[in-house]
Amino acid sequence: MEMKTRLVPLADRMRPKTAEEFFGQQKSFGEGTFLRNSLKTGNIPSVIFWGPPGTGKTTLAFLLAQMLQAHFIALSGVVSGKKDLQKILVKAEENKGAQIKTILFVDEIHRWNKAQQDALLPHVENGLITLIGATTENPSFEIISALLSRCRVVVFESLSDEDIERVLFRAIHDKRNGLGERKLCIEKGAVKFLAVCAHGDARTALNALEICAESGSLSVQFLEQFFQKAYILYDKKGEEHYNLISALHKSMRGGDAQAAVYWLLRMLEGGEDPLYIARRLIRFASEDVGLANNTALLLANTVFDACHKLGMPECGVHLAHCVVYLSRSEKDISAYTFYNQAEKDVKQFGSLPVPLHLRNASTPMMKNLGYGQEYMYTPLEESCDQTYLPEILMKKYAKGNMTKNRTKNTPA
């Protein structure tokens, strides 16, 4: 292998050159998908590739441009801007005159601000360029709606262990761009172990393989040292943040303590602030457990205090204590339901007057106006017919009271 080739990372050398060499993403690029069908017509729409790192977004962009025989231009959303785009548009006009398609690939397109994304709009719309944007962030949050409406979103999934193994074996046996000339000694089960450790990220797998190749062998022991801590996919400000806290909340609501603690650990191992989780547990104690177990709110507050005093990793067990307790508690959402309904009523009806019998007659004039008249003092008088809402709301609820919304959970 030439030294110049050796200087290029293995992951880049092994980028697929044909559709047959592209592993995984059958839902996005398999037979019958709109991308494959678009290739048959020789024209693809502007697209946003959304998915985890190392799943083939950049590779597929290169591959599509090659299969369409288009002029491919790549930009990084981190370091590029409108000036770079202006230069590209000049070249795109030249290509258009020569009947050549221009594909602009913007990696990490979510890093472009609104003005930069706005600058793309007219040129995507009139077809001067075909945009392929790649992002690990939810496009609904990071891509402006005008640009998003002009693109198809293609969702990429983490590669399966089997797909990662195919990627690795291809690199191991490829003599031109891979490690086929290196005569790598491979321990039984090492490739499968590496595939599992890569967590669906082909780039991570190939980078680890390349480091192993420098020692001449691929062993489970070496990989265990390399992957001292499994890589946890977690973005504290992105979609995965909301996915995991939602999973934690719903697991506790459903009474599955084991699942809830798993999602808790996913967040903590990903670097989440324990105080954020503790705040969510305080909310859960009133929103979901509520009046079914008032001690839950006391415990949640105590755990928040413990997290504040101790920090990680010591406070992890306190969070787990609270999560298990909340999961196993009965649930009563009365406070949450009543609050939401009252909020809607206030917004819909505005400042409804307080009924006269509920008002305090603190002056003789107020008493003469009827303040406090006919009010029944509940501790001493029969007051079952006394009302406490404005008349318009009484009529609204005349058909029946709100249900108590209490459920039970079987300890898990």
C-alpha positions as CSV (number, residue, x, y, z in Angstrom):
1,M,0.0,0.0,0.0
2,E,1.4,3.4,-0.9
3,M,2.3,5.8,1.9
4,K,-0.1,8.4,0.4
5,T,-3.0,6.0,0.7
6,R,-2.0,5.0,4.2
7,L,-2.3,8.6,5.3
8,V,-6.0,8.6,4.4
9,P,-8.1,7.2,7.3
10,L,-9.5,3.7,6.7
11,A,-13.1,5.0,7.1
12,D,-12.6,7.4,4.1
13,R,-10.7,4.8,2.0
14,M,-13.6,2.3,2.4
15,R,-16.4,4.6,1.3
16,P,-18.6,2.5,-1.0
17,K,-18.3,3.2,-4.7
18,T,-21.4,1.3,-5.7
19,A,-24.9,0.8,-4.4
20,E,-24.0,-2.9,-3.7
21,E,-21.2,-1.8,-1.4
22,F,-23.5,0.4,0.7
23,F,-24.7,-1.6,3.7
24,G,-27.8,-0.8,5.8
25,Q,-30.5,1.8,5.4
26,Q,-32.8,-0.5,3.5
27,K,-35.8,1.7,4.4
28,S,-34.1,4.8,3.0
29,F,-32.1,3.4,0.0
30,G,-33.4,-0.2,-0.5
31,E,-35.2,-1.3,-3.6
32,G,-38.5,0.5,-4.0
33,T,-37.6,3.5,-2.0
34,F,-38.1,6.9,-3.5
35,L,-34.4,7.5,-3.7
36,R,-33.8,4.4,-5.7
37,N,-36.8,5.2,-7.9
38,S,-35.5,8.8,-8.4
39,L,-32.1,7.5,-9.5
40,K,-33.8,5.5,-12.2
41,T,-35.3,8.7,-13.6
42,G,-31.9,10.5,-13.3
43,N,-33.2,13.1,-11.0
44,I,-33.4,13.4,-7.2
45,P,-35.1,16.1,-5.2
46,S,-33.4,18.1,-2.5
47,V,-33.2,16.0,0.6
48,I,-32.2,16.2,4.3
49,F,-30.4,13.1,5.6
50,W,-31.2,12.9,9.4
51,G,-29.7,10.2,11.6
52,P,-26.9,9.3,14.1
53,P,-23.2,9.6,13.3
54,G,-21.5,6.9,11.2
55,T,-24.7,5.7,9.5
56,G,-23.8,6.6,5.9
57,K,-25.2,10.1,5.3
58,T,-22.1,11.5,3.8
59,T,-21.3,8.3,1.9
60,L,-24.7,8.1,0.3
61,A,-24.5,11.8,-0.7
62,F,-21.2,11.0,-2.6
63,L,-22.7,7.9,-4.0
64,L,-25.8,9.6,-5.4
65,A,-23.7,12.3,-7.1
66,Q,-21.5,9.7,-8.7
67,M,-24.5,7.6,-9.9
68,L,-26.1,10.7,-11.3
69,Q,-22.8,11.9,-12.9
70,A,-23.4,15.3,-11.2
71,H,-20.9,17.9,-10.0
72,F,-20.5,17.3,-6.3
73,I,-19.6,20.1,-4.0
74,A,-19.3,19.5,-0.2
75,L,-19.4,22.1,2.5
76,S,-19.2,21.9,6.3
77,G,-21.9,23.6,8.2
78,V,-19.3,24.4,10.9
79,V,-16.8,26.5,8.9
80,S,-18.7,27.6,5.8
81,G,-21.1,30.4,5.2
82,K,-22.8,32.7,2.6
83,K,-19.5,33.7,0.9
84,D,-18.8,30.0,0.1
85,L,-22.3,29.6,-1.2
86,Q,-21.9,32.5,-3.6
87,K,-18.9,30.9,-5.2
88,I,-20.7,27.7,-5.5
89,L,-23.7,29.4,-7.2
90,V,-21.4,30.8,-9.9
91,K,-20.1,27.4,-10.6
92,A,-23.6,26.0,-10.6
93,E,-24.6,28.5,-13.3
94,E,-21.7,27.3,-15.4
95,N,-22.7,23.7,-14.9
96,K,-26.3,24.5,-15.9
97,G,-25.1,25.9,-19.2
98,A,-23.2,22.7,-19.8
99,Q,-26.2,20.6,-18.9
100,I,-24.5,19.3,-15.7
101,K,-26.3,18.8,-12.4
102,T,-24.9,20.4,-9.3
103,I,-25.3,18.6,-6.0
104,L,-24.4,20.7,-2.9
105,F,-23.8,18.6,0.2
106,V,-23.9,20.5,3.5
107,D,-22.6,18.4,6.3
108,E,-24.0,19.4,9.8
109,I,-26.5,21.8,8.0
110,H,-28.1,22.5,11.4
111,R,-25.0,24.6,12.2
112,W,-26.1,27.1,9.5
113,N,-28.1,30.0,10.9
114,K,-31.4,31.3,9.6
115,A,-29.8,33.8,7.2
116,Q,-27.5,31.2,5.7
117,Q,-30.3,28.7,5.3
118,D,-32.5,31.5,3.8
119,A,-29.8,32.1,1.1
120,L,-30.3,28.6,-0.2
121,L,-34.1,28.9,-0.7
122,P,-34.3,30.4,-4.2
123,H,-31.6,28.2,-5.7
124,V,-33.1,25.0,-4.3
125,E,-36.6,26.1,-5.5
126,N,-35.5,26.9,-9.0
127,G,-33.4,23.8,-9.3
128,L,-30.0,25.5,-9.8
129,I,-28.7,23.2,-7.1
130,T,-29.9,20.0,-5.6
131,L,-29.3,20.2,-1.9
132,I,-28.3,17.2,0.3
133,G,-28.1,18.3,3.9
134,A,-26.9,16.0,6.6
135,T,-27.7,16.4,10.3
136,T,-27.8,14.5,13.5
137,E,-30.4,16.9,14.9
138,N,-34.2,16.8,14.4
139,P,-34.8,18.9,11.2
140,S,-38.1,20.1,12.7
141,F,-36.1,22.0,15.3
142,E,-33.0,23.0,13.4
143,I,-34.0,23.6,9.7
144,I,-36.1,26.6,8.9
145,S,-39.6,25.7,7.8
146,A,-39.3,27.3,4.3
147,L,-36.3,25.2,3.5
148,L,-37.6,22.1,5.1
149,S,-40.8,22.3,3.0
150,R,-38.7,22.2,-0.2
151,C,-36.8,19.1,0.8
152,R,-37.6,15.5,1.5
153,V,-36.4,14.2,4.9
154,V,-34.7,10.8,4.8
155,V,-34.3,9.1,8.2
156,F,-31.2,7.1,8.7
157,E,-31.1,4.4,11.4
158,S,-28.2,3.1,13.4
159,L,-26.6,0.2,11.5
160,S,-27.3,-3.3,12.8
161,D,-24.5,-5.4,14.2
162,E,-24.7,-7.6,11.1
163,D,-24.3,-4.5,8.8
164,I,-21.3,-3.4,10.9
165,E,-19.7,-6.9,10.5
166,R,-20.1,-6.7,6.8
167,V,-18.4,-3.3,6.7
168,L,-15.6,-4.7,8.8
169,F,-15.0,-7.8,6.8
170,R,-15.0,-5.8,3.6
171,A,-12.3,-3.6,5.0
172,I,-10.3,-6.5,6.3
173,H,-10.3,-8.3,2.9
174,D,-10.0,-5.3,0.5
175,K,-6.4,-5.3,-0.8
176,R,-6.6,-2.0,-2.6
177,N,-8.1,0.4,-0.1
178,G,-8.5,-1.8,3.0
179,L,-6.3,-4.1,5.1
180,G,-6.1,-7.1,2.8
181,E,-2.3,-6.8,2.4
182,R,-1.7,-6.5,6.1
183,K,-2.3,-10.1,7.0
184,L,-4.2,-9.1,10.1
185,C,-4.4,-11.8,12.8
186,I,-8.1,-12.0,13.9
187,E,-9.2,-13.7,17.1
188,K,-12.4,-15.7,16.9
189,G,-15.4,-13.5,17.9
190,A,-13.4,-10.2,17.8
191,V,-15.2,-8.9,14.7
192,K,-18.6,-9.6,16.3
193,F,-17.5,-8.0,19.6
194,L,-16.2,-4.9,17.7
195,A,-19.6,-4.6,15.8
196,V,-21.5,-4.6,19.1
197,C,-19.1,-2.0,20.7
198,A,-19.6,0.3,17.7
199,H,-23.3,0.9,18.6
200,G,-24.4,1.2,15.0
201,D,-21.6,3.6,14.0
202,A,-19.5,2.3,11.0
203,R,-17.0,5.1,11.4
204,T,-16.3,4.2,15.0
205,A,-15.9,0.5,14.0
206,L,-13.5,1.2,11.2
207,N,-11.4,3.6,13.3
208,A,-11.1,1.0,16.0
209,L,-10.1,-1.6,13.3
210,E,-7.5,0.6,11.9
211,I,-5.9,1.1,15.3
212,C,-5.9,-2.6,15.9
213,A,-4.3,-3.2,12.5
214,E,-1.2,-1.2,13.7
215,S,-0.5,-3.9,16.2
216,G,-1.1,-6.6,13.7
217,S,-3.9,-8.3,15.5
218,L,-7.6,-7.9,16.4
219,S,-8.5,-9.3,19.8
220,V,-11.3,-9.0,22.2
221,Q,-8.9,-8.1,25.0
222,F,-7.5,-5.1,23.0
223,L,-11.0,-4.0,22.1
224,E,-12.1,-4.1,25.8
225,Q,-9.2,-1.8,26.5
226,F,-10.1,0.5,23.6
227,F,-13.7,0.7,24.5
228,Q,-13.2,1.3,28.2
229,K,-16.6,2.9,28.3
230,A,-19.4,2.3,25.8
231,Y,-20.1,5.4,23.7
232,I,-23.5,6.7,24.7
233,L,-25.4,8.6,22.0
234,Y,-26.9,11.5,23.9
235,D,-27.2,15.2,23.0
236,K,-28.3,17.2,26.1
237,K,-29.8,19.9,23.8
238,G,-31.1,17.8,21.0
239,E,-33.9,15.4,20.3
240,E,-32.3,12.4,22.1
241,H,-32.5,14.5,25.3
242,Y,-36.3,14.8,24.9
243,N,-36.6,11.2,23.8
244,L,-34.9,9.8,26.9
245,I,-36.7,12.0,29.5
246,S,-39.9,11.1,27.8
247,A,-39.1,7.4,28.1
248,L,-38.2,7.8,31.8
249,H,-41.4,9.7,32.5
250,K,-43.6,7.2,30.7
251,S,-41.9,4.2,32.3
252,M,-42.5,5.6,35.8
253,R,-46.1,6.4,34.8
254,G,-46.5,2.8,33.7
255,G,-45.1,1.4,36.9
256,D,-42.0,-0.2,35.3
257,A,-39.3,0.6,37.7
258,Q,-36.6,-1.5,35.9
259,A,-37.2,0.3,32.6
260,A,-37.3,3.7,34.4
261,V,-33.9,3.1,36.0
262,Y,-32.5,2.0,32.7
263,W,-33.5,5.3,31.0
264,L,-32.2,7.2,34.1
265,L,-28.8,5.6,33.6
266,R,-28.8,6.3,29.9
267,M,-29.1,10.0,30.7
268,L,-26.6,10.0,33.5
269,E,-24.0,8.1,31.5
270,G,-24.6,10.5,28.6
271,G,-23.6,13.4,30.9
272,E,-27.0,14.8,31.8
273,D,-27.1,17.3,34.7
274,P,-28.6,15.3,37.7
275,L,-30.4,18.4,38.9
276,Y,-32.3,18.5,35.7
277,I,-33.5,14.9,36.3
278,A,-34.3,15.7,39.9
279,R,-36.4,18.7,38.8
280,R,-38.4,16.4,36.5
281,L,-38.9,13.9,39.3
282,I,-40.4,16.7,41.5
283,R,-42.8,17.6,38.7
284,F,-43.7,13.9,38.3
285,A,-44.4,13.6,42.0
286,S,-47.3,16.1,41.7
287,E,-48.3,15.5,38.1
288,D,-48.6,11.8,38.1
289,V,-48.4,10.5,41.7
290,G,-50.2,13.5,43.1
291,L,-52.7,12.9,46.0
292,A,-52.4,9.1,45.8
293,N,-49.1,9.5,47.8
294,N,-48.2,12.9,49.1
295,T,-44.9,11.5,50.5
296,A,-43.7,11.3,46.9
297,L,-43.3,15.0,46.7
298,L,-41.4,15.1,50.0
299,L,-39.0,12.4,48.8
300,A,-38.5,14.1,45.4
301,N,-37.6,17.4,47.1
302,T,-35.2,15.6,49.4
303,V,-33.5,13.8,46.5
304,F,-33.1,17.1,44.7
305,D,-31.4,18.5,47.8
306,A,-29.1,15.4,47.9
307,C,-28.2,15.8,44.2
308,H,-27.4,19.5,44.9
309,K,-25.1,18.6,47.8
310,L,-23.4,15.6,46.4
311,G,-23.3,15.7,42.6
312,M,-22.4,12.8,40.5
313,P,-21.6,10.0,40.8
314,E,-22.7,9.8,44.5
315,C,-26.2,11.1,43.9
316,G,-27.0,8.5,41.2
317,V,-28.3,6.0,43.8
318,H,-30.5,8.8,45.3
319,L,-32.1,9.4,41.9
320,A,-32.6,5.7,41.4
321,H,-34.2,5.5,44.9
322,C,-36.7,8.2,43.9
323,V,-37.3,6.8,40.4
324,V,-38.2,3.3,41.8
325,Y,-40.4,4.8,44.5
326,L,-42.3,7.0,42.0
327,S,-42.7,4.0,39.6
328,R,-44.2,1.8,42.3
329,S,-46.5,4.5,43.7
330,E,-50.2,4.6,42.9
331,K,-51.1,7.5,40.5
332,D,-53.6,10.2,40.9
333,I,-53.6,13.0,38.3
334,S,-56.4,15.1,39.8
335,A,-54.1,18.1,40.6
336,Y,-52.7,18.0,37.0
337,T,-56.1,17.6,35.4
338,F,-57.8,20.3,37.5
339,Y,-54.9,22.7,36.9
340,N,-55.1,22.2,33.1
341,Q,-58.8,22.7,33.0
342,A,-58.7,25.8,35.2
343,E,-56.0,27.2,32.9
344,K,-58.2,26.7,29.9
345,D,-61.2,28.3,31.7
346,V,-59.1,31.4,32.7
347,K,-57.9,31.9,29.1
348,Q,-61.3,31.3,27.6
349,F,-63.5,33.3,30.0
350,G,-61.1,35.9,31.3
351,S,-61.8,37.7,34.6
352,L,-65.2,36.2,35.7
353,P,-66.6,38.0,38.8
354,V,-66.4,36.2,42.1
355,P,-69.9,35.1,43.2
356,L,-71.3,37.5,45.8
357,H,-71.7,34.9,48.5
358,L,-68.0,34.1,48.3
359,R,-66.9,37.7,48.7
360,N,-65.7,39.0,52.1
361,A,-67.8,41.9,53.4
362,S,-65.1,43.9,55.0
363,T,-67.0,47.2,55.0
364,P,-70.7,48.2,55.7
365,M,-71.0,49.2,52.1
366,M,-69.9,45.8,50.8
367,K,-72.4,44.2,53.2
368,N,-75.2,46.3,51.8
369,L,-74.2,45.3,48.3
370,G,-74.7,41.7,49.2
371,Y,-71.2,40.6,49.8
372,G,-71.0,37.4,51.8
373,Q,-74.8,37.0,52.0
374,E,-76.2,33.4,52.1
375,Y,-72.7,32.0,52.6
376,M,-72.8,28.9,54.6
377,Y,-69.9,28.2,57.0
378,T,-69.0,24.7,56.1
379,P,-67.6,23.5,59.4
380,L,-70.8,24.3,61.2
381,E,-73.5,24.3,58.6
382,E,-75.0,22.0,56.0
383,S,-73.5,23.3,52.7
384,C,-73.8,20.5,50.2
385,D,-75.7,22.8,47.8
386,Q,-73.3,25.7,48.0
387,T,-71.5,26.6,44.8
388,Y,-67.9,27.9,44.5
389,L,-67.6,28.7,40.8
390,P,-68.8,31.6,38.6
391,E,-72.2,30.8,37.1
392,I,-71.0,30.3,33.5
393,L,-68.6,27.6,34.7
394,M,-71.3,26.0,36.9
395,K,-73.4,25.6,33.7
396,K,-70.4,24.2,31.9
397,Y,-69.9,21.5,34.5
398,A,-73.6,20.9,35.1
399,K,-73.5,17.5,33.4
400,G,-71.2,16.0,36.0
401,N,-68.0,16.5,38.0
402,M,-64.5,15.8,36.7
403,T,-63.4,12.3,37.4
404,K,-60.9,11.6,40.1
405,N,-58.3,10.1,37.7
406,R,-56.8,7.6,40.1
407,T,-54.9,4.5,39.0
408,K,-53.0,1.7,40.7
409,N,-49.6,0.3,39.7
410,T,-48.3,-3.1,40.5
411,P,-44.8,-2.8,41.9
412,A,-42.2,-3.7,39.3
